[in-house]
Structures are given as C-alpha cells and as structure tokens.
Amino acid sequence: MTGMTYGDYLKIDELLDLQQRRSDPPEHDEMLFIIIHQVYELWFKEVLHELDELAEHLDDDRPSLGGHQLKRVLKIFKTLVSQLDVLETMTPLEFTSFRSFLASSSGFESAQFRELEFLLGLKDRHHLDRFVDDVRGHPRLIKRYGAPSLWDSFVRYLARRGYEIPAGFLERDLTEPPGEWAGVQAALIHAYRTDPPLAALCESLTDLDEGLQEWRYRHVMMVQRTIGAKMGTGGSSGVDYLRSTLFRPAFPDLWAIRTEL
C-alpha cells in the first residue's frame, strides 16, 4: 500500500487543470491573468478563514489568541499588493489581446471579496442582488449580511470589559455599516490611555484597515494603467467605480480618534 503523495494531498493535478485559456488562438498573457486571479481567490478564502477565527476569539473574550490571525492577515495583504507588481508586467496591449474573451465576467463578481467587505462591516445590499444567481456565493453573502461584523465583535468585547459603549451601537441594525460613534471613540481613547494590550490590538486593527485600503489603491492604479478610462468588464464603470471605493475605512472610529491622542 503506497502512502499519500505531495500531489495527492494538495490535489496538484486538479489544481493545474483549472487554468483554461479562452482566447482563440491562445494568448500568452491570459495564463498570467488567470493564475493571478485564482491565487487572489485562494488568499481571500484564507483571509476569511483567519478573520472568522479572530471574531470567535473576541466573542469568547480571548483577544490575545487573535493576534496570530491578525499578523497573518496583514502579511497576506502585503502579498496581495505585491501580486499586482507581477500583473503590471502585462502591458495594455497584451491585456487587450484577450480581454474580449472575458465577456461579462469581472472581478466585480468576486463573492469572496464581497464576503470580506461584509465581514469588515462594509455592507451594501445591492451586492446581494448582483449575486442572486450564484448558488454558492449568494447564501454565504446573505449570512454575512445579517451577521455581526468583525468591528461589532470587537466593540461588544469592549462593552463586556466594562467600557461604556452606546446602547444605540449595540442594538443597531447589523445590516448597516457601523459608521462613526462618539461614544465608541471615547471608549477607544480611554483604552489607548490606560490599557496598552488593548491599544496594541486597536493598532493592529488599524493596520488591517490600512492594508485593505492600500490594496484598493494599488488595484485602482493597476486598472487605470491597463485600461485607462475604458468601461470595466461586467458593465462596471471601471476606474471610476474603483476610485469611489477608496478612502472608505472599515473601522472609521479608529481613524477619527487620531487627533485626540
């Protein structure tokens, strides 16, 4: 009886069969485009896996166990940004050579990225409508849409620690982005001044938020460099839409307190 091989465990043959170019005749750079985006989806899966674990640690009042998850996710975000350096080795003409074969498909349709936005509190009901025909993604998005965000888990943890959190925040509609709360900011400022471990956790969450915004910015610049002002695939407005997502922090209270510290 033979043991399990490296290829068996990782399903290498199945994995390497997933890169199917649609261009005819096959365009060389389409392979890079497919691999980069498949790798993105794998990283999104891992980020969701890690942040769900972090939320569980917060819900269990054991935030110190989540430091490992946060550190890992921050490293992943750096990797997501660096992958754009690889994608940018493809010139606009090389992308144009196979772009038409994408048809209506678009990164706009990444259910996992929308899950990540929902988990971080960046909820938008319109995304549910866009994924209604996605038999796997839509149920996951519905669940994320109505569930507490990572920020909700963190602020509820603060409340259980004895920090004074507005009842309106704790009782708010979880399908809405959290927005800014003066009472939450007051609790955060107090934590920064009196509780170094908690302040360190706040800084790590700020790093996470900044990492996502850094990736968004680099993604916008990569798209602008590649297609200019052309309309995006899938009917989106391309660069204009992506620009509208910039500078929208997931944890606005952590940014609002900076002038008070």
C-alpha positions as CSV (number, residue, x, y, z in Angstrom):
1,M,0.0,0.0,0.0
2,T,1.5,3.3,-1.1
3,G,1.3,6.4,1.1
4,M,-0.2,9.7,0.2
5,T,2.0,11.8,-2.0
6,Y,2.5,15.5,-2.1
7,G,0.4,15.7,-5.3
8,D,-2.4,13.6,-3.8
9,Y,-2.6,15.7,-0.6
10,L,-2.6,19.1,-2.5
11,K,-4.6,17.8,-5.5
12,I,-2.0,19.2,-7.8
13,D,-3.3,17.6,-11.0
14,E,-6.8,19.0,-10.4
15,L,-5.3,22.4,-9.5
16,L,-3.1,22.6,-12.6
17,D,-6.1,21.7,-14.8
18,L,-8.0,24.8,-13.7
19,Q,-6.1,27.3,-15.9
20,Q,-8.1,27.1,-19.1
21,R,-7.5,29.9,-21.5
22,R,-10.5,31.0,-23.6
23,S,-8.7,33.1,-26.2
24,D,-8.5,31.6,-29.7
25,P,-5.8,31.3,-30.7
26,P,-4.5,31.1,-27.1
27,E,-2.9,34.4,-26.0
28,H,0.2,34.0,-23.9
29,D,-0.6,36.6,-21.2
30,E,-4.1,35.2,-20.5
31,M,-2.4,32.4,-18.4
32,L,-0.9,35.1,-16.1
33,F,-4.2,36.8,-15.7
34,I,-6.0,33.6,-14.8
35,I,-3.4,32.4,-12.3
36,I,-3.1,35.8,-10.5
37,H,-6.9,36.0,-10.0
38,Q,-7.2,32.4,-9.0
39,V,-4.5,33.0,-6.4
40,Y,-6.4,36.1,-5.2
41,E,-9.4,33.9,-4.6
42,L,-7.4,31.4,-2.6
43,W,-6.0,34.3,-0.4
44,F,-9.5,35.7,0.1
45,K,-10.5,32.3,1.3
46,E,-7.6,32.2,3.8
47,V,-8.3,35.8,5.0
48,L,-12.0,34.9,5.7
49,H,-10.8,31.8,7.5
50,E,-8.4,33.8,9.7
51,L,-10.8,36.7,10.4
52,D,-13.6,34.4,11.3
53,E,-11.3,32.8,13.9
54,L,-10.3,36.2,15.2
55,A,-14.0,37.1,15.6
56,E,-14.6,33.9,17.6
57,H,-11.7,34.8,19.9
58,L,-13.2,38.2,20.5
59,D,-16.6,36.7,21.1
60,D,-15.0,34.3,23.6
61,D,-13.2,37.2,25.4
62,R,-9.8,35.8,24.4
63,P,-8.5,38.5,22.0
64,S,-4.9,37.7,22.8
65,L,-5.4,34.5,20.8
66,G,-6.3,36.5,17.8
67,G,-3.0,38.3,17.4
68,H,-1.7,35.4,15.4
69,Q,-4.6,35.7,12.9
70,L,-4.2,39.5,12.6
71,K,-0.5,39.2,11.9
72,R,-1.1,36.6,9.3
73,V,-3.8,38.5,7.5
74,L,-1.6,41.6,7.4
75,K,1.2,39.6,5.7
76,I,-1.4,38.3,3.3
77,F,-2.5,41.8,2.4
78,K,1.1,42.7,1.7
79,T,1.3,39.7,-0.6
80,L,-1.9,40.8,-2.4
81,V,-0.3,44.2,-3.1
82,S,2.9,42.6,-4.3
83,Q,1.0,40.3,-6.7
84,L,-0.1,43.5,-8.6
85,D,3.6,44.1,-9.3
86,V,3.5,40.8,-11.3
87,L,0.3,41.6,-13.0
88,E,1.6,45.0,-14.1
89,T,4.3,43.3,-16.1
90,M,1.4,42.8,-18.6
91,T,1.1,45.8,-21.0
92,P,-2.3,47.3,-22.0
93,L,-1.9,45.8,-25.5
94,E,-1.2,42.3,-24.0
95,F,-4.4,42.6,-21.9
96,T,-6.4,43.8,-24.9
97,S,-5.4,40.8,-26.8
98,F,-7.6,38.5,-24.7
99,R,-9.9,40.9,-22.9
100,S,-12.9,40.3,-25.2
101,F,-12.9,36.6,-24.2
102,L,-13.7,37.6,-20.6
103,A,-17.1,38.5,-21.9
104,S,-19.2,39.9,-19.0
105,S,-17.0,38.3,-16.3
106,S,-15.4,40.8,-13.9
107,G,-13.6,40.9,-10.5
108,F,-16.7,42.9,-9.5
109,E,-18.3,39.4,-9.3
110,S,-15.9,38.0,-6.6
111,A,-18.3,36.7,-4.0
112,Q,-15.5,36.1,-1.6
113,F,-14.3,39.7,-1.8
114,R,-17.8,40.9,-1.1
115,E,-17.9,38.4,1.9
116,L,-14.7,40.0,3.2
117,E,-16.2,43.5,2.8
118,F,-19.3,42.4,4.7
119,L,-17.2,40.7,7.4
120,L,-15.4,44.0,7.9
121,G,-18.6,46.0,8.1
122,L,-18.7,47.4,4.6
123,K,-22.2,46.2,3.8
124,D,-24.2,47.1,0.7
125,R,-27.5,45.4,-0.1
126,H,-27.0,45.9,-3.8
127,H,-24.3,43.3,-3.8
128,L,-26.9,40.7,-2.7
129,D,-28.9,41.4,-5.8
130,R,-25.9,41.1,-8.0
131,F,-25.2,37.6,-6.7
132,V,-28.7,36.2,-6.7
133,D,-27.9,33.6,-9.4
134,D,-24.7,32.5,-7.6
135,V,-25.8,29.3,-6.0
136,R,-22.8,29.1,-3.7
137,G,-21.9,32.8,-3.1
138,H,-25.4,34.2,-2.5
139,P,-26.3,32.1,0.6
140,R,-22.9,33.0,2.1
141,L,-23.4,36.7,1.4
142,I,-26.9,36.6,2.9
143,K,-25.4,35.1,6.1
144,R,-22.6,37.6,6.3
145,Y,-25.1,40.5,5.6
146,G,-27.1,39.8,8.7
147,A,-24.2,38.7,11.0
148,P,-22.1,40.9,13.3
149,S,-19.1,42.3,11.6
150,L,-15.6,42.0,13.0
151,W,-15.9,45.5,14.3
152,D,-19.1,44.6,16.1
153,S,-17.4,41.7,17.8
154,F,-14.6,44.0,18.9
155,V,-16.8,46.7,20.3
156,R,-19.0,44.2,22.0
157,Y,-15.9,42.8,23.6
158,L,-15.1,46.4,24.9
159,A,-18.6,46.6,26.4
160,R,-18.1,43.3,28.2
161,R,-14.7,44.6,29.5
162,G,-16.6,47.4,31.2
163,Y,-16.1,50.2,28.6
164,E,-19.1,52.4,28.2
165,I,-20.5,51.7,24.8
166,P,-23.6,53.5,23.5
167,A,-26.7,51.3,23.6
168,G,-27.6,52.5,20.1
169,F,-24.4,50.9,18.7
170,L,-25.1,47.6,20.5
171,E,-28.7,47.5,19.3
172,R,-28.2,48.9,15.8
173,D,-29.2,47.2,12.6
174,L,-26.4,44.8,11.8
175,T,-27.0,45.1,8.0
176,E,-25.8,48.7,8.0
177,P,-22.2,49.9,8.1
178,P,-21.3,50.9,11.7
179,G,-20.5,54.5,10.9
180,E,-18.9,56.8,13.5
181,W,-20.0,56.8,17.1
182,A,-18.7,59.5,19.6
183,G,-19.3,57.1,22.5
184,V,-17.2,54.4,20.9
185,Q,-14.5,56.8,20.2
186,A,-14.4,57.9,23.8
187,A,-14.1,54.3,24.9
188,L,-11.2,53.8,22.4
189,I,-9.4,56.9,23.6
190,H,-9.7,55.6,27.2
191,A,-8.3,52.2,26.1
192,Y,-5.4,53.8,24.4
193,R,-4.5,55.8,27.5
194,T,-5.0,53.1,30.1
195,D,-4.7,49.6,28.5
196,P,-1.6,49.0,26.4
197,P,-2.5,45.5,25.3
198,L,-5.9,46.7,24.1
199,A,-4.3,49.7,22.4
200,A,-2.0,47.4,20.6
201,L,-5.0,45.4,19.4
202,C,-6.6,48.6,18.1
203,E,-3.4,49.5,16.2
204,S,-3.4,46.0,14.6
205,L,-7.0,46.5,13.5
206,T,-6.0,49.9,12.1
207,D,-3.1,48.1,10.2
208,L,-5.7,45.7,8.8
209,D,-7.9,48.6,7.6
210,E,-5.0,50.4,6.1
211,G,-3.8,47.2,4.4
212,L,-7.2,46.8,2.7
213,Q,-7.1,50.5,1.6
214,E,-3.6,50.1,0.3
215,W,-4.6,47.1,-1.8
216,R,-7.6,49.0,-3.2
217,Y,-5.4,52.0,-4.1
218,R,-2.9,49.8,-5.9
219,H,-5.7,47.9,-7.6
220,V,-7.1,51.2,-8.9
221,M,-3.8,52.3,-10.3
222,M,-3.2,48.9,-11.9
223,V,-6.6,49.0,-13.6
224,Q,-6.0,52.6,-14.8
225,R,-2.6,51.7,-16.1
226,T,-4.1,48.8,-18.0
227,I,-7.4,50.0,-19.4
228,G,-7.4,53.8,-18.8
229,A,-10.9,55.2,-18.9
230,K,-12.5,52.3,-20.7
231,M,-15.6,50.7,-19.2
232,G,-14.8,47.7,-17.0
233,T,-15.8,44.2,-17.9
234,G,-19.2,43.1,-16.5
235,G,-20.6,46.6,-17.2
236,S,-19.0,48.4,-14.3
237,S,-17.6,51.9,-14.8
238,G,-14.1,50.6,-14.5
239,V,-11.7,53.0,-12.8
240,D,-14.4,55.5,-11.8
241,Y,-16.2,52.8,-9.7
242,L,-12.9,51.6,-8.2
243,R,-12.0,55.2,-7.2
244,S,-15.3,55.5,-5.4
245,T,-14.2,52.7,-3.0
246,L,-11.1,54.5,-1.9
247,F,-10.6,56.1,1.5
248,R,-13.7,54.3,2.9
249,P,-12.3,52.8,6.1
250,A,-13.9,49.8,7.6
251,F,-13.3,51.0,11.1
252,P,-13.8,54.8,10.9
253,D,-13.8,55.3,14.7
254,L,-10.2,54.1,14.9
255,W,-9.2,56.8,12.4
256,A,-11.4,59.5,13.9
257,I,-9.6,59.4,17.3
258,R,-6.2,60.2,15.9
259,T,-6.4,63.9,16.6
260,E,-7.4,63.2,20.2
261,L,-4.4,61.0,21.1
